Amino acid sequence: MADDQIVKKISVNSTISLKGIVKAIFNDTVHVQIGGKIIPIPASDFKLEK
């Protein structure tokens, strides 16, 4: 039975993409509405390309 175990892996630092509406920007925090929730995201989390 030990050979039948299913291994699930969790990836850290992976990228996900969500579409949302930017509701407000305060100092270094961006507030984004996704569905019915408004989520504050630190601006430092965004990777800006030049």
Secondary structure, DSSP 8 states (H G I E B T S, - for coil): -GGG-------SS-------EEEEEETTEEEEEETTEEEEEEGGGS----
